[in-house]
């Protein structure tokens, strides 16, 4: 969930800077960083290449950022539900042991 929070901050920052001249979109490869985080690493944030830049040099695509927000929300909801299930199982195991 920490990785999802980091990505949420990146996307929000990209959206906030959509009109900042020369601003370059920042992001990370979620799948790669997830596996890296499992091994104890930290997210490696980079500028996104291949995006069309406006006349002022800014390359933030609001369509891309909206899509990433939606993807992130889905992943966060899934992670929250999985965590809730795990906590429920632990709680039930504790209650059964004390009963």
Secondary structure as a PSIPRED ss2 file (coil, helix, strand):
# PSIPRED VFORMAT (PSIPRED V4.0)

   1 X C   1.000  0.000  0.000
   2 X H   0.000  1.000  0.000
   3 X H   0.000  1.000  0.000
   4 X H   0.000  1.000  0.000
   5 X H   0.000  1.000  0.000
   6 X H   0.000  1.000  0.000
   7 X H   0.000  1.000  0.000
   8 X H   0.000  1.000  0.000
   9 X H   0.000  1.000  0.000
  10 X H   0.000  1.000  0.000
  11 X H   0.000  1.000  0.000
  12 X H   0.000  1.000  0.000
  13 X H   0.000  1.000  0.000
  14 X H   0.000  1.000  0.000
  15 X H   0.000  1.000  0.000
  16 X H   0.000  1.000  0.000
  17 X C   1.000  0.000  0.000
  18 X C   1.000  0.000  0.000
  19 X C   1.000  0.000  0.000
  20 X C   1.000  0.000  0.000
  21 X C   1.000  0.000  0.000
  22 X C   1.000  0.000  0.000
  23 X C   1.000  0.000  0.000
  24 X C   1.000  0.000  0.000
  25 X C   1.000  0.000  0.000
  26 X E   0.000  0.000  1.000
  27 X E   0.000  0.000  1.000
  28 X C   1.000  0.000  0.000
  29 X C   1.000  0.000  0.000
  30 X H   0.000  1.000  0.000
  31 X H   0.000  1.000  0.000
  32 X H   0.000  1.000  0.000
  33 X H   0.000  1.000  0.000
  34 X H   0.000  1.000  0.000
  35 X H   0.000  1.000  0.000
  36 X H   0.000  1.000  0.000
  37 X H   0.000  1.000  0.000
  38 X H   0.000  1.000  0.000
  39 X C   1.000  0.000  0.000
  40 X C   1.000  0.000  0.000
  41 X C   1.000  0.000  0.000
  42 X C   1.000  0.000  0.000
  43 X C   1.000  0.000  0.000
  44 X C   1.000  0.000  0.000
  45 X C   1.000  0.000  0.000
  46 X E   0.000  0.000  1.000
  47 X E   0.000  0.000  1.000
  48 X C   1.000  0.000  0.000
  49 X C   1.000  0.000  0.000
  50 X C   1.000  0.000  0.000
  51 X C   1.000  0.000  0.000
  52 X C   1.000  0.000  0.000
  53 X C   1.000  0.000  0.000
  54 X C   1.000  0.000  0.000
  55 X C   1.000  0.000  0.000
  56 X C   1.000  0.000  0.000
  57 X C   1.000  0.000  0.000
  58 X C   1.000  0.000  0.000
  59 X C   1.000  0.000  0.000
  60 X C   1.000  0.000  0.000
  61 X C   1.000  0.000  0.000
  62 X H   0.000  1.000  0.000
  63 X H   0.000  1.000  0.000
  64 X H   0.000  1.000  0.000
  65 X H   0.000  1.000  0.000
  66 X H   0.000  1.000  0.000
  67 X H   0.000  1.000  0.000
  68 X H   0.000  1.000  0.000
  69 X H   0.000  1.000  0.000
  70 X H   0.000  1.000  0.000
  71 X H   0.000  1.000  0.000
  72 X H   0.000  1.000  0.000
  73 X H   0.000  1.000  0.000
  74 X H   0.000  1.000  0.000
  75 X H   0.000  1.000  0.000
  76 X H   0.000  1.000  0.000
  77 X H   0.000  1.000  0.000
  78 X H   0.000  1.000  0.000
  79 X H   0.000  1.000  0.000
  80 X H   0.000  1.000  0.000
  81 X H   0.000  1.000  0.000
  82 X H   0.000  1.000  0.000
  83 X H   0.000  1.000  0.000
  84 X H   0.000  1.000  0.000
  85 X H   0.000  1.000  0.000
  86 X H   0.000  1.000  0.000
  87 X H   0.000  1.000  0.000
  88 X H   0.000  1.000  0.000
  89 X H   0.000  1.000  0.000
  90 X H   0.000  1.000  0.000
  91 X H   0.000  1.000  0.000
  92 X H   0.000  1.000  0.000
  93 X H   0.000  1.000  0.000
  94 X H   0.000  1.000  0.000
  95 X H   0.000  1.000  0.000
  96 X H   0.000  1.000  0.000
  97 X H   0.000  1.000  0.000
  98 X H   0.000  1.000  0.000
  99 X C   1.000  0.000  0.000
